[in-house]
Amino acid sequence: MSETTAVKAKLIKAKSRPALVVEYDGTEYTLPGRIPSEIMTVQASFKAPKNPAKDVQEQYQRELGVALVDRFYDLVVPDTFKGVLDMEDLGAVFEAWSEHVGLGESKDSDK
């Protein structure tokens, strides 16, 4: 009789963040608490400059920021919110959401 070795699955608890409700111009909109994988891969598509010059670093940060906010708008902002959201306010909405979901936080920050 041959023995079979059962492999026990590793239990991974899903990160559970509640949705973020924002009030904008008197109406409430719900943004998901989940971070889409496409947002996480934006940074990988932007290679950090090897030139330490301040202006080069600032340009890199601006371009990366614009790309992150663009993906956020496409993937996270509900269509009903897009219809009323002024683009000058998009940065504030992104900042509130990214703080809520912990975007950009170090993996060690909770230890």
PyMOL commands that set and color helices and strands:
alter all, ss='L'
color gray80, all
select helices_A, chain A and resi 37-40+42-45+54-75+79-82+87-101+107-110
alter helices_A, ss='H'
color red, helices_A
select strands_A, chain A and resi 20-24+27-31
alter strands_A, ss='S'
color yellow, strands_A
deselect
rebuild
show_as cartoon
